[in-house]
Amino acid sequence: MFQTDKEIIVRINELRAERNAVILAHNYELGEVQDIADFAGDSLELSQKAAETDADVIVFCGVKFMAETANLLSPDKTVLLPVAEAGCDMADMADAEGLRKLKAEHPGAIVACYVNSTAEVKAESDICVTSSNALAMINSLPEDREIIFVPDMNLGRYCMEQTGRKMILWEGFCPVHVRITADQIKRRKAEYPNAQVLMHPESSKESIDLADYALSTGGILKHARESSCKEFIIATEIGIMHRLQQENPDKKFIAASEQAVCPAMKLIRLQDVLTSLETMETKVVVPEEIAERAKRPIVRMLEETAKLSK
């Protein structure tokens, strides 16, 4: 029987309580999904928040590597990915076998792994980084060791420029962010000369060079809230526009590119969240032989972050 969105939301809320579930939504998800989530945010931030709750079930509205990370940090909770096909093109560009070969060519190198990667790749890494802490994590590594950065060459190149550390870059990239071109930024800046350009560091160097700030999604949201500026050109996946406008109704947000859409991030709808809670599918479980090694670089990152915050 056909259900309205209102009816679906009522049933989601009933099952959320019955299952003792927490619903997470990445900042790039559809607005309707962000609105019913307990927490919306960056991928690692969401996994950390879920781990701190007493929930039995985590419904992760995002992509597979995010659900894997939630499972690594909350192995005692059931982690559900409402649409099993929701993957990440960039994460899939790196593979464990290829990384092992690269490590063999550079014995002694430290592998810094962007959190946007599969559990298998994390298991071959030494430390994880996020787009918000990448510079600090790279700076924390011993200066006498080579660094392999995987999988995003654009974030890696940005880290190299900002830290002065030379790195061996895996040739992966985010298809969404590379669609945001320097020409598009120039056109937007001409149209909105008073706007600040806030850009995700997964973008190309040519585009980042035109930005006022290179920030994670969480950083973009924070800056927009705290800045006295009233206009912003947003150079990242357009799903973030929903939350930006909700949190800052008195400010204007302009998408740098209307092509900056991640199809995988738009797969999950309200009905999928409901079906996931009804059927308790699709469960995401990192195999035990991989999980222990995959969690290690995440823990190292969290420990380094704690040290730096003291």
C-alpha positions as CSV (number, residue, x, y, z in Angstrom):
1,M,0.0,0.0,0.0
2,F,1.3,3.4,-0.9
3,Q,2.5,5.5,2.0
4,T,3.1,9.3,2.2
5,D,6.4,10.6,3.4
6,K,4.6,11.6,6.6
7,E,3.4,8.0,7.2
8,I,6.9,6.7,6.4
9,I,8.5,9.0,8.9
10,V,6.0,8.0,11.6
11,R,6.8,4.3,11.0
12,I,10.6,5.0,11.0
13,N,10.3,6.7,14.3
14,E,8.3,3.8,15.7
15,L,10.9,1.3,14.6
16,R,13.8,3.5,15.7
17,A,12.5,3.3,19.2
18,E,11.6,-0.5,19.0
19,R,15.0,-1.4,17.6
20,N,16.9,1.1,19.8
21,A,18.4,2.4,16.6
22,V,20.4,5.6,15.8
23,I,20.1,7.0,12.3
24,L,23.2,8.7,10.7
25,A,23.2,10.8,7.6
26,H,26.2,12.2,5.8
27,N,26.1,15.8,4.7
28,Y,25.8,14.8,1.1
29,E,22.6,12.7,1.6
30,L,19.2,13.9,0.3
31,G,17.6,16.6,2.5
32,E,14.7,14.3,3.4
33,V,17.2,11.7,4.8
34,Q,19.2,14.3,6.7
35,D,16.0,15.7,8.3
36,I,15.1,12.3,9.9
37,A,18.6,11.5,11.1
38,D,19.7,11.6,14.8
39,F,23.0,13.0,13.6
40,A,24.2,14.5,10.3
41,G,27.8,15.2,9.6
42,D,31.2,14.0,8.3
43,S,31.7,10.2,8.0
44,L,34.1,9.6,10.8
45,E,32.3,12.1,13.1
46,L,29.1,10.1,12.6
47,S,30.8,6.8,13.5
48,Q,32.3,8.4,16.6
49,K,28.9,9.8,17.7
50,A,27.2,6.4,17.1
51,A,29.9,4.6,19.1
52,E,29.1,6.9,22.1
53,T,25.4,6.1,22.1
54,D,23.8,3.1,23.8
55,A,22.0,2.2,20.5
56,D,21.9,-1.4,19.5
57,V,21.5,-0.6,15.8
58,I,23.2,2.0,13.5
59,V,21.4,2.9,10.3
60,F,24.2,4.6,8.2
61,C,22.8,6.7,5.4
62,G,26.0,7.1,3.4
63,V,28.2,4.8,1.5
64,K,29.8,1.4,2.3
65,F,33.2,2.5,3.6
66,M,31.3,4.7,6.2
67,A,29.3,1.8,7.4
68,E,32.5,-0.3,7.6
69,T,34.1,2.4,9.8
70,A,31.0,2.4,12.0
71,N,31.3,-1.4,12.4
72,L,35.0,-1.1,13.2
73,L,34.3,1.4,16.0
74,S,31.1,-0.3,17.2
75,P,31.6,-4.0,16.7
76,D,29.0,-4.8,19.3
77,K,26.3,-2.9,17.4
78,T,24.4,-3.9,14.2
79,V,25.3,-1.6,11.3
80,L,22.9,-1.3,8.5
81,L,23.4,0.3,5.1
82,P,19.9,0.9,3.6
83,V,21.1,0.6,0.0
84,A,23.7,-2.1,-0.4
85,E,24.9,-0.7,-3.8
86,A,25.9,2.7,-2.3
87,G,29.6,2.7,-2.8
88,C,32.4,5.2,-3.3
89,D,34.2,5.4,-6.6
90,M,37.3,6.9,-5.0
91,A,37.5,4.3,-2.3
92,D,37.2,1.6,-5.0
93,M,40.2,3.0,-6.9
94,A,42.5,1.7,-4.2
95,D,43.0,-2.1,-3.5
96,A,44.9,-3.9,-0.8
97,E,47.0,-5.9,-3.3
98,G,48.2,-2.9,-5.1
99,L,49.0,-1.1,-1.9
100,R,51.0,-4.1,-0.7
101,K,53.1,-3.9,-3.9
102,L,53.6,-0.2,-3.5
103,K,54.7,-0.7,0.1
104,A,57.2,-3.4,-1.1
105,E,58.7,-0.8,-3.5
106,H,59.1,1.6,-0.6
107,P,60.1,-0.4,2.5
108,G,59.9,1.6,5.6
109,A,57.3,4.0,4.3
110,I,54.4,5.1,6.4
111,V,51.0,4.6,4.8
112,A,48.7,7.5,5.5
113,C,45.2,6.4,4.5
114,Y,42.3,8.8,3.9
115,V,39.3,7.6,5.8
116,N,37.4,7.4,2.5
117,S,38.8,4.0,1.8
118,T,37.8,0.3,2.1
119,A,38.5,-1.7,5.3
120,E,40.9,-3.8,3.3
121,V,43.0,-0.8,2.4
122,K,42.9,0.6,6.0
123,A,44.2,-2.8,7.1
124,E,47.3,-2.2,5.0
125,S,47.8,1.3,6.4
126,D,49.6,2.9,9.4
127,I,47.4,5.9,10.2
128,C,44.1,7.3,8.9
129,V,43.4,11.0,8.1
130,T,40.3,12.9,7.5
131,S,39.9,16.0,5.3
132,S,39.7,18.1,8.5
133,N,42.8,16.7,10.3
134,A,45.0,15.6,7.3
135,L,47.5,18.4,7.7
136,A,47.9,17.8,11.4
137,M,48.3,14.0,10.9
138,I,50.9,14.4,8.2
139,N,52.8,16.9,10.3
140,S,52.8,14.4,13.2
141,L,54.7,11.7,11.2
142,P,58.5,11.2,11.6
143,E,60.4,13.4,9.1
144,D,62.9,10.7,8.3
145,R,60.2,8.3,6.8
146,E,58.7,8.2,3.4
147,I,54.9,8.7,3.3
148,I,52.5,6.9,0.9
149,F,49.2,8.7,0.7
150,V,46.2,6.7,-0.4
151,P,43.7,6.9,-2.2
152,D,43.1,10.6,-3.0
153,M,45.9,12.3,-4.9
154,N,44.2,15.7,-4.7
155,L,44.0,15.7,-0.9
156,G,47.5,14.3,-0.9
157,R,48.9,17.0,-3.1
158,Y,47.1,19.6,-1.0
159,C,48.8,18.1,2.1
160,M,52.2,18.2,0.4
161,E,51.9,21.9,-0.5
162,Q,50.6,22.9,3.0
163,T,53.1,20.8,5.0
164,G,56.1,20.7,2.8
165,R,56.3,16.9,3.2
166,K,57.0,14.9,0.0
167,M,54.7,12.0,-0.5
168,I,54.1,9.1,-2.8
169,L,50.6,9.6,-4.1
170,W,48.1,6.9,-5.1
171,E,46.4,8.0,-8.3
172,G,42.8,8.0,-7.0
173,F,40.4,10.9,-7.0
174,C,36.8,11.9,-6.3
175,P,34.9,12.1,-9.6
176,V,32.5,14.6,-8.0
177,H,35.1,17.1,-6.9
178,V,37.2,16.9,-10.1
179,R,34.0,18.1,-11.9
180,I,34.4,21.4,-10.1
181,T,36.7,23.2,-12.5
182,A,38.7,26.4,-12.2
183,D,36.6,28.0,-15.0
184,Q,33.4,27.3,-13.1
185,I,34.9,29.0,-10.0
186,K,36.0,32.0,-12.0
187,R,32.5,32.4,-13.5
188,R,30.9,32.2,-10.1
189,K,33.3,34.7,-8.6
190,A,32.5,37.1,-11.4
191,E,28.8,36.6,-10.7
192,Y,29.1,37.0,-7.0
193,P,32.2,39.2,-6.3
194,N,31.4,39.5,-2.6
195,A,31.1,35.8,-1.9
196,Q,33.7,33.7,-0.2
197,V,34.7,30.5,-2.0
198,L,34.6,27.5,0.4
199,M,36.1,24.4,-1.3
200,H,36.7,20.8,-0.3
201,P,40.4,19.7,-0.5
202,E,39.5,16.7,-2.7
203,S,39.3,19.2,-5.5
204,S,42.0,19.9,-8.1
205,K,44.9,22.2,-7.3
206,E,43.8,24.7,-10.0
207,S,40.4,25.0,-8.3
208,I,41.8,25.1,-4.7
209,D,44.1,28.0,-5.7
210,L,41.0,30.1,-6.4
211,A,39.3,29.3,-3.1
212,D,39.3,31.5,0.0
213,Y,39.3,28.4,2.2
214,A,39.8,24.6,1.7
215,L,37.7,22.9,4.3
216,S,36.1,19.6,5.1
217,T,32.3,19.4,5.0
218,G,32.2,20.0,8.8
219,G,34.7,22.9,8.3
220,I,32.5,24.4,5.6
221,L,29.4,24.3,7.9
222,K,31.3,25.7,10.9
223,H,32.9,28.6,8.8
224,A,29.5,29.5,7.3
225,R,27.9,29.7,10.8
226,E,30.7,31.8,12.3
227,S,31.6,34.1,9.4
228,S,30.2,37.6,9.1
229,C,30.2,37.1,5.3
230,K,26.7,36.8,3.8
231,E,27.4,35.1,0.5
232,F,29.3,31.9,-0.1
233,I,30.2,29.9,-3.2
234,I,30.2,26.2,-2.1
235,A,32.6,24.0,-4.0
236,T,31.7,20.5,-2.9
237,E,28.9,18.0,-3.4
238,I,25.6,19.9,-3.5
239,G,23.9,17.8,-0.8
240,I,25.5,20.1,1.8
241,M,23.5,23.0,0.6
242,H,20.4,21.7,2.4
243,R,22.0,21.9,5.8
244,L,23.8,25.2,5.1
245,Q,20.6,26.9,4.2
246,Q,18.8,25.4,7.2
247,E,21.4,26.6,9.6
248,N,21.9,30.0,8.0
249,P,18.6,31.3,6.6
250,D,19.9,34.8,6.4
251,K,22.8,33.9,4.2
252,K,23.1,33.1,0.5
253,F,24.8,29.9,-0.7
254,I,25.7,29.3,-4.4
255,A,26.7,25.9,-5.8
256,A,30.0,26.2,-7.6
257,S,28.8,23.6,-10.0
258,E,25.4,22.0,-10.4
259,Q,27.2,18.9,-11.7
260,A,28.8,18.3,-8.3
261,V,26.4,15.4,-7.5
262,C,27.4,12.0,-6.1
263,P,24.9,9.5,-7.5
264,A,25.7,7.0,-4.7
265,M,24.9,9.6,-2.0
266,K,21.5,10.1,-3.6
267,L,20.5,6.4,-3.6
268,I,19.0,6.3,-0.1
269,R,15.4,7.6,0.2
270,L,13.0,7.6,3.2
271,Q,11.5,4.3,2.0
272,D,14.9,2.7,2.1
273,V,15.5,3.8,5.7
274,L,12.1,2.3,6.6
275,T,12.8,-1.0,4.7
276,S,16.2,-1.2,6.4
277,L,14.7,-1.0,9.8
278,E,11.9,-3.4,9.0
279,T,14.1,-6.1,7.5
280,M,17.4,-5.3,9.4
281,E,19.2,-5.3,6.1
282,T,21.8,-4.8,4.7
283,K,24.2,-5.7,7.5
284,V,27.7,-4.5,7.1
285,V,30.3,-6.6,9.0
286,V,34.1,-6.3,8.4
287,P,35.6,-9.8,8.5
288,E,37.3,-10.4,11.8
289,E,40.7,-11.1,10.2
290,I,40.6,-7.7,8.5
291,A,38.8,-5.7,11.3
292,E,41.6,-5.8,13.9
293,R,44.2,-4.4,11.4
294,A,41.7,-2.0,9.8
295,K,40.9,-0.4,13.2
296,R,44.5,0.1,14.1
297,P,45.2,3.2,11.8
298,I,41.9,4.8,13.0
299,V,42.8,4.4,16.6
300,R,46.3,5.8,15.9
301,M,44.7,8.9,14.3
302,L,42.3,9.3,17.3
303,E,45.3,9.0,19.7
304,E,47.3,11.6,17.8
305,T,44.3,13.9,17.7
306,A,43.9,13.6,21.4
307,K,47.6,14.5,21.9
308,L,47.4,17.5,19.7
309,S,44.3,18.8,21.5
310,K,46.0,18.9,24.9
